[in-house]
Amino acid sequence: NWAFLRRELEGFREFFILPEPQANSEPSWFGFALTVKQSAPFSCNDVTQYLEAHKIGTRRLFGGNLLRQPAYQNIPKRVVGAIKNADIVTERTFWISVNPALTVEKLNYMVSVFYDFIKEKTNVS
């Protein structure tokens, strides 16, 4: 399912960073992480709210910059260098399911909702 979804969303590389399996790997993905590019004409919140409004569940990726999480605000810590990639994950990465139980019909619906969202945000037909 992840390969189908990745292939179908390939045309949206202008807006998203798509997951890439590592060489010589055979991932068994149950989720699909997408990162909204900074240059996109929409935010991570925009796309996740749209997907959720169309009955496609999303989750923010837990992790990213944990130092920005309230539970870690007052702990002793040492940060070496910039942690900009952690901030990118915190601000612009979300997760959608590619559970093997998703039917082709459900996956096609998911793709059509992405197309509708991009069309609405970019005024492209």
Backbone torsions as a table, in degrees:
resi	resn	phi	psi	omega
1	ASN	NA	-36.7	-178.9
2	TRP	-65.4	-37.1	-178.8
3	ALA	-67.1	-39.5	177.2
4	PHE	-61.5	-49.8	-177.9
5	LEU	-63.9	-42.6	178.7
6	ARG	-60.4	-44.7	179.5
7	ARG	-62.7	-42.6	-178.3
8	GLU	-69.3	-29.8	-179.3
9	LEU	-94.0	1.9	-178.2
10	GLU	-53.7	-36.6	-179.0
11	GLY	-68.6	-6.9	-178.8
12	PHE	-103.2	17.5	179.1
13	ARG	-59.3	-21.2	176.4
14	GLU	-62.8	-27.4	-174.3
15	PHE	-110.8	-26.2	-174.2
16	PHE	-127.8	149.0	165.1
17	ILE	-93.0	119.8	-178.1
18	LEU	-93.3	150.6	178.4
19	PRO	-67.5	146.7	179.1
20	GLU	-127.3	123.9	175.0
21	PRO	-68.7	149.4	178.3
22	GLN	-73.8	152.9	178.3
23	ALA	-55.6	141.9	177.9
24	ASN	61.5	25.6	177.6
25	SER	-111.0	157.9	174.0
26	GLU	-130.8	76.6	-175.3
27	PRO	-66.4	147.1	173.0
28	SER	-113.9	79.7	-171.7
29	TRP	-82.4	134.4	173.9
30	PHE	-107.4	-6.0	178.7
31	GLY	-145.5	164.3	-173.5
32	PHE	-133.7	112.2	-179.4
33	ALA	-90.5	129.9	176.7
34	LEU	-120.7	138.6	175.8
35	THR	-116.4	124.9	178.1
36	VAL	-75.5	126.2	178.6
37	LYS	-69.1	148.6	-179.3
38	GLN	-60.6	-30.1	-178.7
39	SER	-80.6	-5.3	-178.9
40	ALA	-64.5	148.3	179.9
41	PRO	-82.7	22.7	178.7
42	PHE	-152.6	164.0	-179.8
43	SER	-101.4	170.4	174.7
44	CYS	-60.8	-41.7	178.1
45	ASN	-62.2	-39.5	178.8
46	ASP	-57.6	-50.8	-175.3
47	VAL	-70.6	-39.6	-179.4
48	THR	-68.8	-37.3	177.1
49	GLN	-64.8	-40.2	178.5
50	TYR	-63.6	-48.3	179.7
51	LEU	-60.7	-46.3	-180.0
52	GLU	-61.3	-39.6	178.9
53	ALA	-64.4	-21.0	178.7
54	HIS	-106.0	24.8	173.2
55	LYS	65.7	28.5	174.2
56	ILE	-110.5	112.3	-177.2
57	GLY	-69.5	139.9	176.5
58	THR	-130.9	161.3	173.5
59	ARG	-142.3	142.2	170.8
60	ARG	-74.2	146.9	-178.2
61	LEU	-76.5	117.8	178.5
62	PHE	-71.7	134.1	-176.8
63	GLY	129.8	-129.5	-176.4
64	GLY	64.7	-139.6	-178.9
65	ASN	-87.4	91.3	-178.5
66	LEU	-63.3	-23.1	179.8
67	LEU	-66.6	-15.0	176.7
68	ARG	-89.5	-6.5	178.9
69	GLN	-77.5	138.7	-177.7
70	PRO	-54.0	-35.5	-178.0
71	ALA	-64.5	-20.4	-175.4
72	TYR	-109.2	8.3	-175.2
73	GLN	-63.0	-39.1	-172.4
74	ASN	-111.0	25.3	178.6
75	ILE	-94.8	150.6	174.1
76	PRO	-65.0	137.1	-177.9
77	LYS	-153.2	162.5	175.1
78	ARG	-136.5	125.0	179.9
79	VAL	-115.0	125.9	180.0
80	VAL	-108.3	111.7	178.0
81	GLY	79.1	178.9	179.3
82	ALA	-74.1	144.6	176.8
83	ILE	-119.8	50.6	-174.2
84	LYS	-64.1	-34.4	179.2
85	ASN	-67.6	-35.2	175.5
86	ALA	-63.7	-39.1	176.9
87	ASP	-66.4	-38.2	177.7
88	ILE	-60.7	-45.2	178.3
89	VAL	-61.4	-44.4	-179.6
90	THR	-60.7	-42.8	-171.5
91	GLU	-90.2	-28.5	-167.3
92	ARG	-132.8	8.0	-178.4
93	THR	-110.0	137.2	175.3
94	PHE	-140.5	169.7	-170.1
95	TRP	-125.8	136.2	169.6
96	ILE	-125.8	154.2	-176.8
97	SER	-76.9	142.1	166.7
98	VAL	-128.9	38.1	178.5
99	ASN	-48.6	136.2	-179.6
100	PRO	-59.2	-18.5	179.7
101	ALA	-78.2	-10.1	178.1
102	LEU	-68.4	128.3	-179.2
103	THR	-79.4	165.2	176.1
104	VAL	-58.9	-38.8	178.5
105	GLU	-60.9	-43.2	179.8
106	LYS	-69.0	-39.3	177.6
107	LEU	-65.5	-41.1	177.3
108	ASN	-63.2	-38.2	176.4
109	TYR	-61.5	-45.3	-179.9
110	MET	-58.2	-46.4	179.7
111	VAL	-62.5	-42.2	-179.1
112	SER	-64.2	-34.4	177.9
113	VAL	-68.4	-40.2	174.5
114	PHE	-59.7	-46.3	179.3
115	TYR	-59.0	-44.5	-179.9
116	ASP	-62.9	-41.3	179.0
117	PHE	-62.0	-49.0	-178.5
118	ILE	-63.0	-41.8	178.8
119	LYS	-60.1	-44.3	-179.7
120	GLU	-64.5	-40.8	-175.8
121	LYS	-80.4	-21.9	-175.9
122	THR	-113.8	-4.7	-177.1
123	ASN	56.3	34.6	177.7
124	VAL	-105.7	136.5	179.8
125	SER	-94.9	NA	NA
